Amino acid sequence: MKRTLAVDLGAGLVLPTPVVVASGCAGTGRELGGLVDLRKVGAVVSRSITLEPDRASAHAGCALTDGMRALQDQLPPAEAEARVRDATRRALELDPTLPTAQLAHSLTRLLFDWDAAGAVAEARAAVAADPEDLRGPIVLALALQAEGRLGDAEHVLDRATVHDPYSTAAFFLRGRIRQMGAELSDR
């Protein structure tokens, strides 16, 4: 039997080699929910771990994907925490200098340790180490938002969309941050 990364997303959509695509769309917001089963997007990264279990970036991508799925209520909280922590731990064991692994750890700190300040610092380091990875500004903006620094979060997203002007994740999060700002100013 030939081993493959292909994933049938349903609705006639098949991704033949989607590892980069899946890790890049970890936080695309609910827009994909109407098109594909988001659980299958997580399966893409999980499948890459099966094929290459010693690849740190695959574990980090799985942690980021599952973390974003948890934010979108696609995973039960306890399952999400266990999966994200395990994948992050493995990614850091394999390559502690990998910016994606540091980013996964930042998201873990934010979502499960309630350490927004630590998450901001770690996300900033990951963004500095790999400024081309749009997931970094997304996680950084989430952490800044958790600290109540909505203007800073929006500024990070503005800079990120220069690199990827079609990022649904950045636009979704920016809209959410603006909504939060409006709600806070109405109080």
SERO-4910 file (N, C-alpha, C, O; in steps of 0.05 Angstrom, whole numbers):
BEGIN
 pado doro    nc1    nc2    nc3   cac1   cac2   cac3    cc1    cc2    cc3    oc1    oc2    oc3
  Met    A     17    -24      0      0      0      0     18     25      0     36     27     16
  Lys    A     12     44    -18     27     68    -20     19     87      3     -5     92      7
  Arg    A     39     99     17     33    118     38     30    146     25     46    153      8
  Thr    A      9    160     33      4    186     22     -6    205     43    -17    197     64
  Leu    A     -3    230     37    -13    251     55    -40    262     45    -52    279     58
  Ala    A    -50    252     23    -75    262     12    -98    260     32   -101    239     46
  Val    A   -114    280     33   -137    281     51   -161    290     35   -161    310     22
  Asp    A   -183    274     37   -208    281     25   -223    300     44   -231    291     65
  Leu    A   -226    325     37   -239    345     54   -269    345     50   -283    359     64
  Gly    A   -279    329     32   -308    329     26   -315    350      6   -297    366     -3
  Ala    A   -339    351     -2   -349    371    -22   -332    371    -47   -329    391    -61
  Gly    A   -321    347    -54   -304    345    -78   -276    356    -76   -263    359    -96
  Leu    A   -268    363    -52   -241    375    -48   -222    355    -37   -227    343    -16
  Val    A   -199    350    -51   -178    332    -42   -152    348    -43   -145    360    -63
  Leu    A   -138    347    -20   -111    359    -20    -91    337    -23    -88    320     -5
  Pro    A    -75    336    -45    -57    314    -50    -33    313    -31    -25    292    -21
  Thr    A    -21    336    -25      2    338     -7     -1    363      9     12    383      4
  Pro    A    -19    363     29    -28    387     42    -14    396     67    -25    413     82
  Val    A      9    385     74     21    391    100     26    421    103     18    433    123
  Val    A     38    434     83     43    463     85     16    478     86     13    497    101
  Val    A     -2    470     70    -28    483     69    -42    481     96    -52    501    106
  Ala    A    -42    457    108    -56    454    134    -43    470    156    -56    483    171
  Ser    A    -16    469    157     -3    484    178     -6    514    174     -6    530    193
  Gly    A     -9    522    149    -13    551    144    -41    561    148    -45    585    151
  Cys    A    -60    543    149    -88    552    153    -99    544    180   -123    541    183
  Ala    A    -81    541    199    -89    532    225   -110    550    238   -127    540    253
  Gly    A   -109    575    232   -128    594    245   -144    609    225   -144    634    226
  Thr    A   -158    596    208   -172    611    187   -200    620    195   -215    630    178
  Gly    A   -208    617    219   -234    626    228   -256    606    219   -250    585    208
  Arg    A   -280    614    224   -303    596    219   -310    594    190   -327    578    182
  Glu    A   -298    611    173   -305    611    144   -302    583    132   -319    575    116
  Leu    A   -281    569    139   -277    542    128   -298    522    138   -303    502    124
  Gly    A   -310    527    161   -330    509    172   -352    503    153   -363    480    153
  Gly    A   -361    522    137   -382    517    118   -373    502     93   -389    491     78
  Leu    A   -347    501     88   -336    488     64   -326    460     69   -331    442     54
  Val    A   -311    457     92   -299    431     97   -302    425    127   -308    442    143
  Asp    A   -297    400    133   -297    391    161   -270    398    173   -250    386    165
  Leu    A   -269    417    192   -244    426    203   -229    404    217   -204    406    220
  Arg    A   -242    384    226   -228    361    239   -210    348    219   -189    337    226
  Lys    A   -217    348    193   -200    336    173   -175    352    167   -154    341    160
  Val    A   -176    379    172   -152    395    169   -132    387    190   -108    385    184
  Gly    A   -142    382    214   -124    371    235   -112    344    228    -89    338    235
  Ala    A   -128    328    214   -118    302    206    -95    304    187    -78    286    186
  Val    A    -94    325    171    -72    329    152    -46    330    167    -27    316    160
  Val    A    -44    347    187    -20    350    202    -14    324    218      9    316    220
  Ser    A    -34    312    229    -30    287    244    -19    265    225     -2    250    233
  Arg    A    -28    265    201    -18    245    182     12    250    175     27    231    171
  Ser    A     20    275    175     48    281    170     65    271    193     88    263    188
  Ile    A     55    271    217     70    260    240     73    230    237     94    219    243
  Thr    A     52    217    227     53    188    223     75    181    203     90    162    207
  Leu    A     78    197    182     98    192    161    126    200    170    145    187    162
  Glu    A    128    221    186    154    231    194    152    238    224    151    262    231
  Pro    A    153    218    241    149    223    270    171    239    283    167    249    305
  Asp    A    194    242    271    216    258    283    218    286    270    239    298    272
  Arg    A    197    295    258    197    322    246    184    342    265    160    341    268
  Ala    A    200    359    277    190    378    297    168    396    285    149    402    299
  Ser    A    171    404    260    152    423    249    124    410    246    104    423    247
  Ala    A    124    383    242     98    369    240     84    370    267     60    374    269
  His    A     99    365    289     87    365    316     78    393    323     56    397    334
  Ala    A     94    413    316     87    441    322     62    449    306     44    462    317
  Gly    A     61    441    281     37    447    265     12    434    276     -9    445    275
  Cys    A     15    410    287     -7    396    299    -16    411    324    -40    415    329
  Ala    A      3    420    340     -4    435    364    -19    461    357    -39    468    370
  Leu    A     -9    475    337    -22    500    329    -50    495    317    -69    510    324
  Thr    A    -52    475    301    -78    468    289    -98    461    311   -121    470    311
  Asp    A    -90    443    329   -108    435    350   -115    458    369   -137    460    380
  Gly    A    -95    476    374   -101    499    391   -122    517    378   -140    527    391
  Met    A   -119    521    352   -139    538    338   -166    524    337   -187    537    339
  Arg    A   -166    498    333   -191    483    334   -204    485    361   -229    487    362
  Ala    A   -189    485    382   -200    489    409   -213    516    412   -234    519    423
  Leu    A   -200    537    401   -212    564    402   -238    565    387   -255    582    393
  Gln    A   -241    548    367   -266    548    351   -285    527    360   -304    520    345
  Asp    A   -282    516    384   -299    496    395   -301    471    378   -322    458    376
  Gln    A   -279    464    364   -278    440    348   -267    416    363   -268    393    354
  Leu    A   -256    421    387   -246    400    405   -255    405    433   -256    429    442
  Pro    A   -262    385    448   -269    389    476   -244    399    491   -221    392    484
  Pro    A   -248    417    511   -225    430    524   -204    410    535   -180    415    531
  Ala    A   -212    390    549   -192    371    560   -176    356    539   -152    353    541
  Glu    A   -190    348    518   -176    335    496   -157    354    482   -135    347    475
  Ala    A   -166    379    477   -150    399    464   -124    404    480   -102    404    469
  Glu    A   -128    407    507   -104    413    523    -84    390    522    -60    394    519
  Ala    A    -94    365    524    -76    342    524    -61    341    497    -37    336    496
  Arg    A    -76    344    475    -64    342    449    -44    364    443    -22    359    433
  Val    A    -52    389    450    -34    411    445     -9    410    462     14    414    452
  Arg    A    -12    403    488     12    401    505     31    379    495     55    382    494
  Asp    A     19    356    488     36    333    479     51    340    453     75    335    451
  Ala    A     37    352    434     50    359    408     71    381    412     92    380    400
  Thr    A     65    400    429     84    421    435    109    410    448    131    417    441
  Arg    A    105    393    468    127    381    483    145    366    463    170    368    464
  Arg    A    133    350    446    148    334    427    163    352    407    186    347    401
  Ala    A    150    373    397    164    391    379    188    404    392    209    406    379
  Leu    A    185    413    417    207    426    431    230    405    437    253    413    437
  Glu    A    222    381    442    243    360    447    259    356    421    284    353    423
  Leu    A    246    355    399    259    350    373    276    374    364    298    370    353
  Asp    A    266    398    368    281    422    359    272    446    375    254    460    367
  Pro    A    285    452    398    277    474    415    282    502    402    271    522    412
  Thr    A    297    503    381    303    529    368    283    534    345    284    556    333
  Leu    A    267    515    338    248    519    316    227    540    323    213    537    342
  Pro    A    225    561    307    206    582    313    177    572    315    162    582    331
  Thr    A    170    553    298    142    542    300    138    527    326    115    528    337
  Ala    A    158    514    336    155    500    362    152    521    384    136    517    403
  Gln    A    167    543    383    165    564    402    137    577    401    126    584    421
  Leu    A    127    580    377    100    591    373     79    573    385     60    582    398
  Ala    A     82    546    381     63    527    393     64    529    423     44    528    437
  His    A     88    533    434     91    536    463     78    562    473     65    562    494
  Ser    A     80    583    457     67    608    463     37    604    465     24    614    483
  Leu    A     25    590    445     -3    586    445    -12    568    468    -33    572    480
  Thr    A      5    549    476     -1    532    499     -2    548    524    -20    545    541
  Arg    A     18    566    527     19    584    551     -6    601    552    -18    605    573
  Leu    A    -15    611    529    -38    629    528    -64    614    535    -79    622    552
  Leu    A    -68    592    521    -94    578    523    -97    562    549   -119    560    560
  Phe    A    -75    549    559    -78    530    580    -64    538    606    -71    528    627
  Asp    A    -45    556    605    -31    566    629    -41    593    637    -34    603    659
  Trp    A    -56    606    621    -66    633    625    -43    652    630    -45    670    647
  Asp    A    -22    649    615      2    665    618      5    683    593     21    677    575
  Ala    A    -11    704    592    -11    721    568     16    735    565     25    738    542
  Ala    A     27    745    586     53    759    584     75    740    573     90    748    556
  Gly    A     76    716    584     95    696    573     90    689    544    108    686    529
  Ala    A     64    687    538     57    681    510     65    703    491     74    698    469
  Val    A     61    728    500     70    751    483    100    750    478    109    753    455
  Ala    A    115    746    499    144    746    497    154    723    478    171    728    461
  Glu    A    142    700    482    150    677    465    141    680    436    156    673    417
  Ala    A    117    691    432    108    696    405    125    717    391    131    714    367
  Arg    A    132    738    405    149    758    393    176    746    384    186    752    362
  Ala    A    187    729    400    213    716    393    209    698    368    226    698    351
  Ala    A    187    684    367    182    666    344    178    683    318    187    676    297
  Val    A    164    706    321    159    724    298    186    735    289    191    737    265
  Ala    A    203    743    307    229    754    300    246    733    286    261    740    268
  Ala    A    244    708    295    260    687    283    250    678    255    266    669    239
  Asp    A    224    681    251    212    672    225    190    692    218    167    686    221
  Pro    A    198    716    208    178    736    202    159    730    179    139    743    175
  Glu    A    166    710    163    149    702    140    126    684    148    107    681    132
  Asp    A    126    673    171    105    654    180     82    670    192     85    682    213
  Leu    A     60    672    178     37    688    186     24    678    212     10    692    225
  Arg    A     29    653    219     17    642    244     29    657    268     15    660    288
  Gly    A     53    667    266     66    682    288     50    706    296     43    709    319
  Pro    A     45    724    277     29    748    284      0    741    294    -11    755    311
  Ile    A    -11    719    284    -38    712    293    -37    704    323    -53    714    339
  Val    A    -17    687    331    -15    680    359     -7    704    376    -17    707    398
  Leu    A     11    720    366     19    744    380     -5    763    385     -9    773    407
  Ala    A    -21    767    364    -45    784    367    -65    772    387    -77    787    403
  Leu    A    -68    745    387    -85    733    407    -75    738    436    -91    744    454
  Ala    A    -49    736    440    -37    740    466    -40    770    474    -46    776    497
  Leu    A    -35    788    455    -38    816    462    -67    823    468    -73    839    486
  Gln    A    -85    811    454   -114    814    459   -120    805    488   -135    818    502
  Ala    A   -109    782    496   -114    772    523   -103    791    544   -114    792    566
  Glu    A    -82    806    538    -72    826    556    -88    851    556    -83    870    572
  Gly    A   -107    853    538   -123    878    536   -110    899    518   -119    922    518
  Arg    A    -89    892    504    -74    910    487    -85    908    459    -72    899    440
  Leu    A   -110    917    455   -124    914    430   -111    930    407   -109    919    385
  Gly    A   -102    954    413    -89    970    392    -63    957    383    -57    957    359
  Asp    A    -48    946    401    -23    933    394    -29    908    377    -15    902    358
  Ala    A    -50    893    385    -57    869    370    -66    876    342    -58    863    323
  Glu    A    -81    897    339    -90    905    312    -66    915    296    -65    909    272
  His    A    -47    928    308    -23    937    293     -7    913    283      2    914    260
  Val    A     -4    893    299     10    868    291     -4    856    267      9    847    248
  Leu    A    -30    855    268    -45    843    246    -44    860    220    -43    850    198
  Asp    A    -43    886    224    -40    904    200    -14    899    186    -13    897    162
  Arg    A      8    896    202     34    890    190     34    862    177     47    859    156
  Ala    A     20    843    189     20    816    179      6    814    152     15    799    134
  Thr    A    -15    829    148    -30    828    123    -15    840    100    -23    837     77
  Val    A      7    855    105     24    864     84     36    840     70     39    840     45
  His    A     44    820     86     56    795     74     35    777     62     41    763     42
  Asp    A     11    777     73    -10    759     63    -37    775     64    -52    773     83
  Pro    A    -42    790     43    -66    808     43    -92    792     42   -113    804     44
  Tyr    A    -91    766     39   -116    750     37   -120    732     61   -136    713     60
  Ser    A   -105    737     83   -107    720    106   -134    723    120   -140    743    132
  Thr    A   -150    702    118   -176    703    131   -173    703    161   -189    715    176
  Ala    A   -152    690    171   -147    689    200   -141    717    210   -152    725    231
  Ala    A   -124    732    196   -117    759    205   -142    777    204   -146    793    223
  Phe    A   -157    775    183   -181    793    181   -203    785    201   -216    802    212
  Phe    A   -206    759    206   -225    750    225   -218    760    253   -235    771    267
  Leu    A   -192    757    260   -183    765    287   -184    796    290   -191    806    311
  Arg    A   -177    810    269   -178    839    270   -207    848    274   -212    867    290
  Gly    A   -225    836    260   -254    842    264   -263    837    293   -277    853    305
  Arg    A   -254    814    304   -261    808    332   -249    828    351   -262    835    371
  Ile    A   -224    836    346   -211    856    363   -226    883    362   -230    896    383
  Arg    A   -234    891    338   -249    916    336   -276    914    350   -285    933    362
  Gln    A   -289    891    348   -314    887    361   -310    889    392   -326    902    405
  Met    A   -289    877    402   -283    878    431   -278    907    439   -288    916    460
  Gly    A   -263    922    422   -258    950    429   -283    966    430   -286    983    447
  Ala    A   -301    962    411   -326    976    411   -343    969    435   -356    987    447
  Glu    A   -344    944    442   -359    936    466   -348    948    491   -363    957    509
  Leu    A   -321    950    493   -309    961    517   -314    991    518   -317   1003    540
  Ser    A   -314   1005    495   -318   1034    496   -347   1041    502   -353   1063    510
  Asp    A   -366   1022    498   -394   1027    504   -400   1025    534   -422   1032    543
  Arg    A   -381   1014    549   -386   1010    578   -382   1035    593   -385   1036    618
***
